[in-house]
Protein backbone atom coordinates (compact mmCIF):
# COMPACT_ATOMS: atom_id res chain seq x y z
CA UNK A 1 0.00 0.00 0.00
CA UNK A 2 1.34 3.42 -0.96
CA UNK A 3 1.82 6.28 1.51
CA UNK A 4 -1.14 8.26 0.14
CA UNK A 5 -3.45 5.25 0.44
CA UNK A 6 -2.34 4.63 4.04
CA UNK A 7 -2.98 8.27 4.92
CA UNK A 8 -6.42 8.25 3.30
CA UNK A 9 -7.30 5.11 5.27
CA UNK A 10 -6.46 7.07 8.43
CA UNK A 11 -8.62 9.99 7.27
CA UNK A 12 -5.65 12.19 6.40
CA UNK A 13 -5.84 14.05 3.08
CA UNK A 14 -2.42 14.72 1.58
CA UNK A 15 -1.53 17.40 -0.94
CA UNK A 16 1.62 18.66 -2.57
CA UNK A 17 3.16 21.91 -1.42
CA UNK A 18 6.40 23.79 -1.29
CA UNK A 19 8.54 23.74 1.83
CA UNK A 20 7.43 27.29 2.64
CA UNK A 21 3.75 26.37 2.29
CA UNK A 22 4.22 23.31 4.49
CA UNK A 23 6.00 25.39 7.15
CA UNK A 24 3.25 28.03 7.08
CA UNK A 25 0.57 25.34 7.44
CA UNK A 26 2.43 23.70 10.34
CA UNK A 27 2.85 27.07 12.12
CA UNK A 28 -0.86 27.83 11.69
CA UNK A 29 -1.83 24.39 13.03
CA UNK A 30 0.49 24.73 16.03
CA UNK A 31 -1.05 28.12 16.90
CA UNK A 32 -4.56 26.76 16.42
CA UNK A 33 -4.02 23.80 18.72
CA UNK A 34 -2.09 25.85 21.28
CA UNK A 35 -5.16 28.13 21.52
CA UNK A 36 -7.47 25.11 21.94
CA UNK A 37 -5.25 23.67 24.67
CA UNK A 38 -4.98 26.99 26.49
CA UNK A 39 -8.68 27.84 26.31
CA UNK A 40 -9.65 24.30 27.28
CA UNK A 41 -7.19 24.33 30.20
CA UNK A 42 -5.87 20.99 28.94
CA UNK A 43 -2.91 19.60 30.87
CA UNK A 44 -0.64 16.69 29.99
CA UNK A 45 -0.80 13.68 32.24
ChimeraX attribute file (.defattr): number of C-alpha atoms within 10 A of each C-alpha:
attribute: neighborCount
match mode: 1-to-1
recipient: residues
	/A:1	5
	/A:2	6
	/A:3	9
	/A:4	13
	/A:5	13
	/A:6	11
	/A:7	12
	/A:8	11
	/A:9	10
	/A:10	9
	/A:11	9
	/A:12	11
	/A:13	10
	/A:14	11
	/A:15	7
	/A:16	7
	/A:17	10
	/A:18	8
	/A:19	9
	/A:20	9
	/A:21	11
	/A:22	13
	/A:23	12
	/A:24	12
	/A:25	12
	/A:26	12
	/A:27	11
	/A:28	12
	/A:29	12
	/A:30	12
	/A:31	11
	/A:32	11
	/A:33	11
	/A:34	13
	/A:35	12
	/A:36	12
	/A:37	13
	/A:38	10
	/A:39	9
	/A:40	9
	/A:41	8
	/A:42	10
	/A:43	7
	/A:44	4
	/A:45	3
